[in-house]
Amino acid sequence: MIWLSILAFFSVFNETVFNVSLPDIARQFDIRPSAANWVNTSFMISFAVGSALYGKISDLYGTKKLLLSGLLTYFTGSLIGIVFHKWFLVVLIARFIQGAGASAVPALIMVFVARYIEPNNKGKVFGMIGSMVAFSEGIGPAVGGVIADYIHWSYLFILPMMTLLTLPFFLHVLPDESSKKGKFDVLGASLLSVGIVMFMLFTSMYQWGYLAISALCFFGFLQRIRRAKQPFIEPSLLRRKKFLAGVLTGGVLLGTVAGYISAVPYMMKDVYHMPTSLIGSAVLFPGTISVLLFGFVSGILVDKRGCFFTMLVGLFMLVASFLSISLFADRTPWLISITMVLTFGGLSFIKTVVSTSVAEALSSDESGSGMSFLNFACFLAEGIGVSYAGGLLTMSWLKFPLIPTVTDTAAFLYSNLMLVFITAVILGGIIFSLAYGRNQASSVLGSKR
């Protein structure tokens, strides 16, 4: 668990380490935020698909081979990025390769927990892993800001290479596993991947042709998984209402938070003209300290008070954070720093609840494919959130005075954007409540009686 936690840290750490550098990348290549955000989106696309892929084929090829191949792929993408960082297209390709390799780690960890941890301890274990993942997501911008400001953003490609230090340990400890017979649904995975890429292009460019191609791919994917003997995603999972509700809740809420975090550096640059290093260390970093505490608290709270109560706490923290910024977007940059504690705290609560709820909705033989699908959906939603937020930052219809307490013209866009995020958080809460709220309320009333 120690070595896997280190790998989990660096795999997800690279998801956010470029966040504060996005405005600098946009300026260097003279591109819009919607294009610059693809530095993160390209990573998240392959990370999402890889999360589902590795979990799906872990029974066929063994966890040792998959983990080692993932780490070597991660290293290759990092090497390409640092050598060819002067070409934006190559940077996107390097990030895509990085995501394909890094996705092996969280995918396999989730399978381990879902299969082998007893139900009454899953909340604590998911809380521990969630806190490590959330901490890496939070500290990534802080480290990335310092390196980008004092050296250059391209040096961020070097950090993931440290995962190679774990290779001797895994080669020595993990047993050799023989491959099993089975087929991998290449067509299904390809249709889903192309559909995802086309949909993300639509969210950042708003060209309807991309949406049409995406819809055709998703339709073909649904037909494929119904006919394939070993489909990329089991159709039976799509018939479980609580499972789907948990996945959809996680996708909406995690995607919203990811979009918000990607928008913060642009806000700090446009409204407060803050340097890159200060954005990462002073604005985003305080939330990372709270993650360690909230991750463990959320696990304990889920086991004692249930998922519904813990989810309500997380939703309240997110809404309070976004509403504070919407009302006072131009007052002081340190308000955003303070609200980051609420944002990352709410994120920790929500991640633990979603993981626990989905795991409980699955039977033991569905745990591997089900948790892999959850990984896939949540990481994909984060990529969509980043892409969608980048598109919204270019929308002129959001740049108007709506909140009377905000008077700075540059802050209108970000104040109104927070209202969009609040709406998304409320939507996620409604989805979860419809699926889990009634049973949770009944159990609470029953225990009181």
C-alpha positions as CSV (number, residue, x, y, z in Angstrom):
1,M,0.0,0.0,0.0
2,I,2.9,2.4,0.7
3,W,4.4,2.0,-2.8
4,L,1.0,1.9,-4.4
5,S,0.1,5.1,-2.6
6,I,3.3,6.7,-4.0
7,L,2.3,5.7,-7.5
8,A,-1.3,6.9,-6.9
9,F,0.1,10.3,-5.9
10,F,2.3,10.7,-9.0
11,S,-0.3,9.4,-11.4
12,V,-3.0,11.8,-10.4
13,F,-0.5,14.5,-9.5
14,N,0.2,14.9,-13.1
15,E,-3.5,15.6,-13.8
16,T,-3.3,19.0,-12.1
17,V,0.4,20.0,-12.1
18,F,-0.1,21.9,-15.4
19,N,-3.2,23.8,-14.1
20,V,-1.6,27.1,-13.1
21,S,0.6,27.0,-16.2
22,L,-2.3,27.0,-18.7
23,P,-2.4,30.8,-19.0
24,D,1.4,30.8,-19.7
25,I,1.1,28.1,-22.3
26,A,-1.8,30.0,-24.0
27,R,0.4,33.1,-24.1
28,Q,3.5,31.3,-25.4
29,F,1.7,29.6,-28.3
30,D,-0.7,32.5,-28.8
31,I,-3.9,30.3,-28.4
32,R,-7.2,30.7,-26.6
33,P,-8.0,29.2,-23.2
34,S,-10.2,26.6,-24.8
35,A,-7.2,25.3,-26.8
36,A,-4.7,25.6,-23.9
37,N,-6.9,23.6,-21.6
38,W,-6.4,20.6,-23.9
39,V,-3.0,20.2,-22.3
40,N,-5.0,18.8,-19.3
41,T,-7.9,17.4,-21.4
42,S,-5.7,15.2,-23.6
43,F,-4.2,13.7,-20.4
44,M,-7.6,13.1,-18.9
45,I,-9.1,11.4,-22.0
46,S,-6.4,8.7,-22.1
47,F,-6.4,8.5,-18.3
48,A,-10.2,7.8,-18.3
49,V,-10.1,5.3,-21.1
50,G,-7.0,3.6,-19.6
51,S,-8.7,3.3,-16.2
52,A,-11.5,1.3,-17.8
53,L,-9.1,-0.7,-20.0
54,Y,-6.6,-1.7,-17.3
55,G,-9.3,-2.8,-14.9
56,K,-11.0,-4.8,-17.7
57,I,-7.9,-6.7,-18.8
58,S,-6.3,-7.2,-15.4
59,D,-7.8,-10.8,-15.2
60,L,-6.4,-11.6,-18.6
61,Y,-2.8,-10.3,-18.5
62,G,-2.0,-10.0,-14.7
63,T,-1.5,-6.9,-12.6
64,K,2.3,-7.1,-12.6
65,K,2.6,-6.9,-16.4
66,L,0.0,-4.1,-16.7
67,L,1.6,-2.1,-13.9
68,L,5.1,-2.3,-15.4
69,S,3.9,-1.5,-18.9
70,G,1.9,1.5,-17.5
71,L,5.0,2.9,-15.8
72,L,7.2,2.6,-18.9
73,T,4.5,4.3,-21.0
74,Y,4.2,7.1,-18.4
75,F,8.0,7.6,-18.6
76,T,7.9,7.6,-22.5
77,G,5.3,10.3,-22.6
78,S,7.2,12.4,-20.1
79,L,10.4,12.1,-22.1
80,I,8.7,13.1,-25.4
81,G,7.2,16.1,-23.6
82,I,10.4,17.5,-22.2
83,V,12.4,17.0,-25.5
84,F,9.7,18.4,-27.9
85,H,8.0,21.0,-25.7
86,K,8.3,23.8,-28.3
87,W,5.6,22.2,-30.5
88,F,2.1,22.4,-29.0
89,L,0.8,19.4,-31.0
90,V,3.6,17.3,-29.6
91,V,2.9,18.5,-26.1
92,L,-0.7,17.3,-26.5
93,I,0.5,13.9,-27.8
94,A,3.0,13.6,-24.9
95,R,0.2,14.4,-22.4
96,F,-2.0,11.8,-24.0
97,I,0.7,9.1,-23.7
98,Q,1.3,10.1,-20.1
99,G,-2.3,9.6,-19.3
100,A,-2.4,6.2,-21.0
101,G,0.5,5.0,-18.7
102,A,-0.5,6.7,-15.5
103,S,-4.1,5.3,-15.6
104,A,-2.8,1.8,-14.8
105,V,-2.2,2.8,-11.1
106,P,-5.6,4.0,-9.9
107,A,-7.4,1.5,-12.0
108,L,-5.6,-1.5,-10.4
109,I,-5.8,0.0,-6.9
110,M,-9.6,0.4,-7.1
111,V,-9.9,-3.3,-8.2
112,F,-7.8,-4.4,-5.2
113,V,-10.0,-2.5,-2.7
114,A,-13.3,-3.5,-4.2
115,R,-12.4,-7.2,-4.2
116,Y,-10.5,-7.8,-1.0
117,I,-11.5,-5.2,1.6
118,E,-14.4,-6.2,3.8
119,P,-17.5,-3.9,3.5
120,N,-17.3,-2.4,7.0
121,N,-13.7,-1.1,6.3
122,K,-14.2,0.1,2.7
123,G,-15.1,3.6,3.8
124,K,-11.9,4.0,5.7
125,V,-9.8,2.6,2.9
126,F,-11.5,4.6,0.2
127,G,-11.0,7.7,2.5
128,M,-7.3,7.0,2.8
129,I,-6.8,6.5,-1.0
130,G,-9.1,9.5,-1.7
131,S,-7.1,11.7,0.6
132,M,-3.9,10.7,-1.1
133,V,-5.4,11.3,-4.6
134,A,-7.0,14.6,-3.5
135,F,-3.8,15.7,-1.9
136,S,-1.9,15.0,-5.1
137,E,-4.5,16.9,-7.1
138,G,-4.2,19.8,-4.8
139,I,-0.4,20.1,-4.4
140,G,0.1,19.6,-8.1
141,P,-0.7,23.3,-8.9
142,A,1.5,24.5,-6.1
143,V,4.5,22.6,-7.3
144,G,3.7,23.3,-10.9
145,G,3.4,27.1,-10.3
146,V,6.8,27.4,-8.6
147,I,8.6,25.4,-11.4
148,A,6.8,27.2,-14.2
149,D,7.4,30.6,-12.7
150,Y,11.1,30.2,-11.8
151,I,12.2,27.7,-14.4
152,H,9.8,26.8,-17.2
153,W,6.5,24.9,-17.5
154,S,8.2,22.3,-19.7
155,Y,10.2,21.0,-16.7
156,L,6.9,19.7,-15.3
157,F,7.4,16.7,-17.6
158,I,10.4,15.6,-15.6
159,L,8.5,15.0,-12.3
160,P,6.7,11.8,-13.3
161,M,10.0,10.1,-14.2
162,M,10.5,9.6,-10.5
163,T,8.0,6.7,-10.6
164,L,10.7,4.6,-12.2
165,L,12.2,4.4,-8.7
166,T,9.4,2.0,-7.7
167,L,10.2,-0.5,-10.5
168,P,12.8,-2.6,-8.6
169,F,10.4,-3.0,-5.7
170,F,7.5,-4.2,-7.9
171,L,9.7,-6.5,-9.9
172,H,10.9,-8.1,-6.7
173,V,7.6,-8.4,-4.8
174,L,4.9,-8.9,-7.3
175,P,4.5,-12.6,-8.4
176,D,4.7,-13.5,-12.1
177,E,1.2,-14.3,-13.5
178,S,0.3,-16.3,-16.5
179,S,-1.9,-14.8,-19.1
180,K,-5.4,-16.2,-19.4
181,K,-7.5,-16.8,-22.5
182,G,-9.9,-14.1,-23.4
183,K,-10.6,-11.3,-25.9
184,F,-10.5,-7.6,-25.5
185,D,-13.2,-5.6,-27.2
186,V,-11.0,-3.3,-29.3
187,L,-13.9,-2.1,-31.5
188,G,-16.0,-1.1,-28.5
189,A,-13.2,0.7,-26.8
190,S,-12.4,2.5,-30.1
191,L,-16.0,3.7,-30.6
192,L,-16.2,4.9,-27.1
193,S,-12.8,6.7,-27.3
194,V,-13.6,8.5,-30.6
195,G,-17.0,9.5,-29.2
196,I,-15.4,11.0,-26.1
197,V,-12.8,13.0,-28.1
198,M,-15.5,14.3,-30.5
199,F,-17.7,15.3,-27.6
200,M,-14.9,17.2,-25.9
201,L,-14.0,19.0,-29.1
202,F,-17.7,20.1,-29.2
203,T,-17.6,21.4,-25.6
204,S,-14.5,23.6,-26.4
205,M,-15.3,24.6,-30.0
206,Y,-19.1,24.3,-30.2
207,Q,-19.1,23.0,-33.7
208,W,-22.2,20.7,-34.3
209,G,-20.3,18.3,-36.6
210,Y,-18.3,17.1,-33.6
211,L,-21.5,16.4,-31.7
212,A,-23.0,14.5,-34.5
213,I,-20.0,12.2,-34.9
214,S,-19.9,11.7,-31.1
215,A,-23.6,10.7,-31.1
216,L,-23.0,8.2,-33.9
217,C,-20.0,6.7,-32.1
218,F,-22.0,6.4,-28.8
219,F,-24.9,4.7,-30.6
220,G,-22.5,2.3,-32.3
221,F,-20.9,1.6,-28.9
222,L,-24.2,0.7,-27.3
223,Q,-25.0,-1.7,-30.2
224,R,-21.5,-3.2,-29.9
225,I,-21.7,-4.0,-26.1
226,R,-25.0,-5.7,-26.6
227,R,-23.7,-8.1,-29.3
228,A,-20.0,-8.7,-28.2
229,K,-19.3,-11.8,-26.2
230,Q,-16.8,-9.9,-24.0
231,P,-17.9,-6.3,-24.3
232,F,-15.7,-3.4,-23.1
233,I,-18.4,-2.4,-20.6
234,E,-20.9,-5.0,-19.3
235,P,-24.4,-4.1,-20.3
236,S,-25.7,-5.5,-17.0
237,L,-24.0,-2.6,-15.2
238,L,-26.1,-0.1,-17.2
239,R,-29.3,-1.7,-15.8
240,R,-28.4,-1.1,-12.2
241,K,-30.1,2.2,-11.2
242,K,-28.2,2.8,-8.0
243,F,-24.9,2.1,-9.7
244,L,-25.7,4.4,-12.6
245,A,-26.9,7.1,-10.2
246,G,-23.7,6.9,-8.2
247,V,-21.5,7.1,-11.3
248,L,-23.5,10.0,-12.7
249,T,-23.3,11.9,-9.4
250,G,-19.6,11.4,-9.3
251,G,-19.2,12.5,-12.9
252,V,-21.2,15.7,-12.5
253,L,-19.6,16.8,-9.2
254,L,-16.0,15.9,-9.9
255,G,-16.3,17.4,-13.4
256,T,-17.6,20.6,-11.9
257,V,-14.8,20.9,-9.4
258,A,-12.2,20.1,-12.1
259,G,-13.6,22.8,-14.3
260,Y,-13.5,25.3,-11.4
261,I,-9.9,24.5,-10.5
262,S,-8.8,24.9,-14.1
263,A,-10.6,28.3,-14.2
264,V,-8.9,29.7,-11.1
265,P,-5.5,30.5,-12.6
266,Y,-7.2,32.5,-15.4
267,M,-9.2,34.4,-12.8
268,M,-6.1,35.2,-10.7
269,K,-4.3,36.5,-13.8
270,D,-7.1,38.5,-15.3
271,V,-8.6,40.0,-12.1
272,Y,-5.6,40.2,-9.7
273,H,-2.6,40.0,-12.1
274,M,-1.0,37.4,-9.8
275,P,2.2,35.6,-10.8
276,T,2.1,31.9,-11.6
277,S,4.1,30.8,-8.6
278,L,1.8,32.7,-6.2
279,I,-1.3,31.2,-7.7
280,G,-0.1,27.7,-7.0
281,S,1.5,28.2,-3.6
282,A,-0.8,30.8,-2.0
283,V,-4.2,30.3,-3.6
284,L,-4.5,26.6,-4.4
285,F,-2.2,25.1,-1.9
286,P,-4.1,25.8,1.4
287,G,-6.8,23.5,0.2
288,T,-4.3,20.6,0.0
289,I,-3.6,20.7,3.7
290,S,-7.3,20.2,4.5
291,V,-7.5,17.2,2.1
292,L,-5.5,15.0,4.5
293,L,-7.9,15.7,7.3
294,F,-11.1,15.6,5.4
295,G,-10.2,12.4,3.6
296,F,-10.0,10.4,6.9
297,V,-13.0,12.2,8.4
298,S,-15.1,11.4,5.4
299,G,-14.3,7.7,5.6
300,I,-15.2,7.6,9.3
301,L,-18.4,9.7,8.7
302,V,-19.6,7.3,5.9
303,D,-19.2,4.3,8.2
304,K,-21.0,6.0,11.2
305,R,-23.6,8.3,9.7
306,G,-24.1,6.9,6.2
307,C,-23.4,8.1,2.7
308,F,-26.4,10.5,2.4
309,F,-25.4,12.6,5.3
310,T,-21.8,12.8,4.3
311,M,-22.8,13.8,0.7
312,L,-24.9,16.6,2.1
313,V,-21.9,17.9,4.0
314,G,-19.8,17.8,0.9
315,L,-22.4,19.5,-1.2
316,F,-22.8,22.3,1.3
317,M,-19.1,22.9,1.3
318,L,-18.9,23.2,-2.5
319,V,-21.9,25.5,-2.7
320,A,-20.6,27.8,0.1
321,S,-17.2,28.0,-1.7
322,F,-18.6,28.9,-5.1
323,L,-21.2,31.3,-3.7
324,S,-18.6,33.2,-1.7
325,I,-16.5,33.7,-4.9
326,S,-19.6,34.7,-7.0
327,L,-20.6,37.4,-4.5
328,F,-17.1,38.8,-3.9
329,A,-15.0,37.8,-6.9
330,D,-13.2,41.2,-7.0
331,R,-12.6,41.9,-3.3
332,T,-9.5,40.0,-2.4
333,P,-7.5,37.1,-3.9
334,W,-7.2,35.6,-0.4
335,L,-10.9,34.9,-0.4
336,I,-10.3,32.3,-3.1
337,S,-7.4,30.9,-1.0
338,I,-9.8,30.4,2.0
339,T,-12.6,28.9,0.0
340,M,-10.2,26.4,-1.5
341,V,-10.3,24.6,1.9
342,L,-14.1,24.2,1.4
343,T,-13.7,23.1,-2.2
344,F,-11.1,20.4,-1.6
345,G,-12.8,19.3,1.6
346,G,-16.1,18.9,-0.2
347,L,-14.3,17.0,-2.9
348,S,-12.9,14.6,-0.4
349,F,-16.3,13.9,1.1
350,I,-17.9,13.4,-2.3
351,K,-15.2,11.1,-3.6
352,T,-15.5,8.8,-0.6
353,V,-19.3,8.7,-0.7
354,V,-19.4,8.0,-4.5
355,S,-16.8,5.2,-4.2
356,T,-18.5,3.6,-1.2
357,S,-22.0,3.9,-2.7
358,V,-21.0,2.4,-6.0
359,A,-19.1,-0.5,-4.4
360,E,-22.1,-1.4,-2.3
361,A,-24.4,-1.4,-5.4
362,L,-22.2,-4.1,-7.0
363,S,-22.1,-7.8,-6.5
364,S,-18.7,-9.4,-5.9
365,D,-18.3,-10.7,-9.4
366,E,-19.1,-7.2,-10.8
367,S,-16.7,-5.3,-8.6
368,G,-13.8,-5.3,-11.0
369,S,-15.7,-4.0,-14.1
370,G,-17.9,-1.8,-12.0
371,M,-15.2,0.1,-10.2
372,S,-13.2,0.4,-13.4
373,F,-16.2,1.9,-15.0
374,L,-16.5,4.4,-12.1
375,N,-12.9,5.3,-12.5
376,F,-13.4,5.8,-16.2
377,A,-16.6,7.9,-15.8
378,C,-15.1,10.2,-13.1
379,F,-11.8,10.9,-14.8
380,L,-13.6,11.4,-18.1
381,A,-16.0,13.8,-16.4
382,E,-13.0,15.8,-15.1
383,G,-11.7,16.1,-18.6
384,I,-15.0,17.3,-19.9
385,G,-15.2,19.7,-17.0
386,V,-11.8,21.2,-17.8
387,S,-12.7,21.4,-21.6
388,Y,-16.2,22.9,-20.9
389,A,-14.8,25.5,-18.5
390,G,-12.2,26.5,-21.1
391,G,-15.0,27.0,-23.6
392,L,-17.1,29.0,-21.1
393,L,-14.1,31.3,-20.5
394,T,-14.4,32.5,-24.1
395,M,-18.1,33.1,-24.0
396,S,-19.0,36.8,-24.2
397,W,-22.5,36.3,-22.9
398,L,-21.1,35.5,-19.4
399,K,-19.3,38.9,-19.3
400,F,-22.1,41.1,-17.9
401,P,-22.9,42.6,-14.5
402,L,-25.3,40.3,-12.7
403,I,-24.2,40.2,-9.0
404,P,-24.5,43.8,-7.5
405,T,-21.6,43.2,-5.1
406,V,-19.1,42.7,-8.1
407,T,-18.0,45.9,-9.7
408,D,-14.8,45.0,-11.5
409,T,-15.4,44.4,-15.2
410,A,-12.8,41.7,-15.4
411,A,-14.5,39.8,-12.6
412,F,-18.0,39.6,-14.2
413,L,-17.1,36.5,-16.2
414,Y,-15.8,34.6,-13.2
415,S,-18.6,35.7,-10.8
416,N,-21.3,34.4,-13.3
417,L,-19.3,31.3,-13.9
418,M,-19.6,30.4,-10.3
419,L,-23.4,30.4,-10.6
420,V,-23.0,27.9,-13.4
421,F,-20.9,25.7,-11.1
422,I,-23.5,26.0,-8.3
423,T,-26.2,24.8,-10.7
424,A,-24.1,21.8,-11.6
425,V,-23.5,21.0,-7.9
426,I,-27.2,21.2,-7.1
427,L,-28.0,18.9,-10.1
428,G,-25.5,16.3,-8.8
429,G,-27.1,16.5,-5.4
430,I,-30.5,15.9,-6.8
431,I,-29.4,12.8,-8.8
432,F,-27.8,11.3,-5.6
433,S,-30.9,12.1,-3.5
434,L,-33.3,10.5,-5.9
435,A,-31.3,7.3,-5.8
436,Y,-30.1,7.1,-2.3
437,G,-31.9,9.7,-0.2
438,R,-35.1,7.7,0.5
439,N,-33.4,4.6,1.8
440,Q,-30.9,6.6,3.9
441,A,-33.7,8.6,5.5
442,S,-35.7,5.5,6.2
443,S,-32.7,3.8,7.9
444,V,-32.0,6.9,10.0
445,L,-35.6,7.1,11.2
446,G,-35.6,3.4,11.9
447,S,-32.4,3.6,14.0
448,K,-33.9,6.5,16.0
449,R,-37.0,4.5,16.7
